[in-house]
């Protein structure tokens, strides 16, 4: 059974490019993509993936939305793995 994941990044090229790269790997199943913290949280609540990969900075403030989302996800769904990425 493939690892189901959600990918969140506000940058369209990063989000869709990464999704396209991972689409060809049979061990992974991309459930959905998100461009903001609120969109990510709604998608996670709806799809309950195995893993979330999120950018640390997303709309609306571009500061720590990825970290905030990770905390909420861990509280609501403690079995979901969360990976927060940053280029800083």
Residue frames as qw, qx, qy, qz and C-alpha x, y, z in Angstrom:
[[0.000, 0.891, 0.454, 0.000, 0.00, 0.00, 0.00],
 [0.426, 0.504, -0.036, 0.751, 1.48, 3.40, -0.97],
 [0.299, -0.389, -0.412, 0.768, 2.26, 6.15, 1.53],
 [0.096, 0.806, 0.496, 0.308, -0.51, 8.75, 1.21],
 [0.410, -0.329, -0.179, 0.832, 0.69, 12.34, 1.51],
 [0.152, 0.936, 0.316, 0.025, -0.39, 15.95, 1.21],
 [0.568, 0.071, 0.061, 0.818, 1.99, 18.58, -0.14],
 [0.053, -0.937, -0.331, 0.097, 1.66, 22.24, 0.93],
 [0.466, -0.216, 0.145, 0.846, 3.63, 25.13, -0.54],
 [0.241, 0.788, 0.260, -0.503, 2.49, 28.57, -1.62],
 [0.057, 0.571, -0.549, -0.607, 4.86, 28.58, -4.59],
 [0.839, 0.354, 0.088, -0.403, 3.00, 27.04, -7.53],
 [0.607, 0.576, -0.545, -0.051, 6.12, 25.82, -9.33],
 [0.044, -0.399, 0.848, -0.346, 7.58, 24.18, -6.23],
 [0.635, 0.031, 0.561, -0.531, 4.26, 22.59, -5.29],
 [0.844, 0.422, 0.055, -0.327, 3.34, 21.27, -8.71],
 [0.463, 0.629, -0.625, 0.009, 6.90, 20.40, -9.70],
 [0.191, -0.337, 0.854, -0.348, 7.42, 18.33, -6.56],
 [0.740, 0.168, 0.448, -0.473, 4.03, 16.70, -7.03],
 [0.762, 0.547, -0.242, -0.249, 4.94, 15.77, -10.62],
 [0.237, 0.561, -0.781, 0.139, 8.28, 14.31, -9.54],
 [0.322, -0.178, 0.832, -0.416, 6.69, 12.15, -6.86],
 [0.764, 0.243, 0.090, -0.590, 3.75, 11.08, -9.05],
 [0.711, 0.419, -0.534, -0.182, 5.88, 8.51, -10.83],
 [0.082, 0.337, -0.868, 0.355, 6.91, 6.69, -7.66],
 [0.600, -0.292, -0.651, -0.362, 4.56, 3.80, -6.90],
 [0.465, -0.247, -0.696, 0.488, 5.33, 3.88, -3.17],
 [0.009, -0.264, -0.291, 0.919, 3.78, 7.37, -2.85],
 [0.069, 0.632, 0.706, 0.312, 0.22, 8.54, -3.45],
 [0.046, 0.036, -0.105, 0.993, -0.34, 12.29, -3.60],
 [0.031, 0.571, 0.790, -0.221, -3.74, 12.87, -2.00],
 [0.122, 0.932, 0.322, 0.116, -3.93, 16.64, -2.50],
 [0.486, 0.164, -0.115, 0.851, -1.95, 19.86, -2.60],
 [0.207, -0.881, -0.395, 0.161, -2.48, 23.08, -0.67],
 [0.427, 0.564, -0.006, 0.707, -1.24, 26.64, -1.05],
 [0.193, -0.617, 0.238, -0.725, -2.06, 28.03, 2.41],
 [0.047, -0.152, 0.838, -0.522, -2.35, 27.02, 6.05],
 [0.591, 0.142, 0.377, -0.699, -6.16, 27.08, 6.06],
 [0.759, 0.351, -0.369, -0.406, -6.35, 25.05, 2.87],
 [0.361, 0.331, -0.855, 0.172, -3.86, 22.52, 4.27],
 [0.249, -0.070, 0.757, -0.600, -5.81, 22.03, 7.50],
 [0.721, 0.243, 0.131, -0.635, -9.09, 21.51, 5.62],
 [0.686, 0.395, -0.568, -0.226, -7.49, 18.98, 3.27],
 [0.171, 0.272, -0.886, 0.334, -5.88, 17.05, 6.13],
 [0.460, 0.039, 0.592, -0.660, -9.19, 16.88, 8.03],
 [0.768, 0.337, -0.062, -0.542, -10.95, 15.62, 4.91],
 [0.762, 0.422, -0.477, -0.114, -8.39, 13.09, 3.62],
 [0.744, -0.567, 0.348, -0.069, -6.43, 11.99, 6.73],
 [0.684, 0.578, -0.441, 0.062, -3.14, 11.27, 4.89],
 [0.888, -0.228, -0.226, 0.330, -0.20, 9.33, 6.32],
 [0.547, -0.250, 0.002, 0.799, 2.20, 12.25, 5.93],
 [0.185, 0.961, 0.203, -0.024, 2.09, 16.02, 5.40],
 [0.606, -0.020, 0.111, 0.788, 4.98, 17.86, 3.74],
 [0.027, 0.939, 0.341, 0.020, 4.62, 21.60, 4.27],
 [0.394, 0.537, -0.117, 0.737, 6.56, 24.77, 3.60],
 [0.373, -0.357, -0.533, 0.671, 7.36, 26.69, 6.78],
 [0.058, 0.391, 0.088, -0.914, 6.20, 30.03, 5.31],
 [0.107, 0.439, 0.787, 0.420, 2.80, 30.29, 3.65],
 [0.196, -0.445, -0.176, -0.856, 0.01, 32.86, 3.30],
 [0.192, 0.926, 0.253, 0.203, -1.27, 34.98, 4.84],
 [0.291, -0.934, 0.174, 0.111, 1.76, 36.30, 6.79],
 [0.755, 0.522, -0.333, 0.217, 4.58, 34.20, 5.27],
 [0.199, -0.705, 0.569, -0.373, 6.14, 33.66, 8.70],
 [0.129, -0.260, 0.931, -0.222, 5.42, 30.42, 10.57],
 [0.750, 0.068, -0.034, -0.657, 2.18, 29.10, 9.07],
 [0.717, 0.212, -0.657, -0.090, 3.74, 25.71, 8.35],
 [0.201, 0.150, -0.793, 0.556, 4.79, 25.32, 11.99],
 [0.456, -0.004, 0.363, -0.812, 1.36, 26.42, 13.21],
 [0.795, 0.146, -0.313, -0.498, -0.33, 23.97, 10.85],
 [0.538, 0.217, -0.798, 0.161, 1.99, 21.18, 12.02],
 [0.089, -0.100, 0.704, -0.698, 0.97, 21.79, 15.64],
 [0.650, 0.098, 0.140, -0.740, -2.72, 21.73, 14.78],
 [0.755, 0.228, -0.545, -0.284, -2.33, 18.57, 12.70],
 [0.347, 0.191, -0.844, 0.361, -0.45, 16.81, 15.52],
 [0.312, -0.017, 0.565, -0.763, -3.23, 17.78, 17.98],
 [0.725, 0.208, 0.020, -0.656, -6.09, 16.69, 15.71],
 [0.943, 0.268, -0.167, -0.109, -4.42, 13.69, 14.07],
 [0.435, -0.740, 0.511, 0.048, -1.47, 12.45, 16.16],
 [0.828, -0.006, 0.527, 0.191, -0.80, 9.50, 13.81],
 [0.596, 0.779, 0.101, 0.165, -0.06, 11.74, 10.81],
 [0.675, -0.228, 0.092, 0.696, 3.63, 12.40, 10.21],
 [0.186, 0.972, 0.130, -0.053, 4.53, 16.02, 9.52],
 [0.676, -0.051, 0.166, 0.717, 7.63, 17.28, 7.70],
 [0.093, 0.965, 0.145, -0.196, 8.13, 21.04, 7.58],
 [0.732, 0.213, 0.190, 0.619, 10.62, 22.32, 5.02],
 [0.048, -0.958, -0.025, 0.283, 12.51, 25.59, 4.85],
 [0.728, 0.528, -0.031, 0.436, 15.14, 27.00, 2.53],
 [0.091, -0.888, 0.244, -0.379, 16.54, 29.16, 5.34]]
